[in-house]
Amino acid sequence: ANYEVKEIVTEGDKVVVWNIFSGTHEKEYLGIPATGNKITVSSILIFKIQNGKIIEEREEADMLGAMIQLGMQLVPKKQ
């Protein structure tokens, strides 16, 4: 597995990190048996810093993209 920080931006008490995770799906993940597929997932983390410590963290990741790379299919909901 590889974790690459692409960019870090700071403003006031906030630090924003854009990163890319890549690896091979070798073990069960979220109930999906290992596929052997290579995956790449982008995410953005937002940290709030106070007195030199992280006091809050938020993350948004491209989980739809990850699921598609693991072989899942997006199917419209039946009405």
Protein Blocks (a to p, Z undefined) as FASTA:
>chain_A
ZZddfbdcdehjbccdddddddddfbceehiacehiacddddddddddeehiafbdcddd
dfklmmmmnopacddddZZ
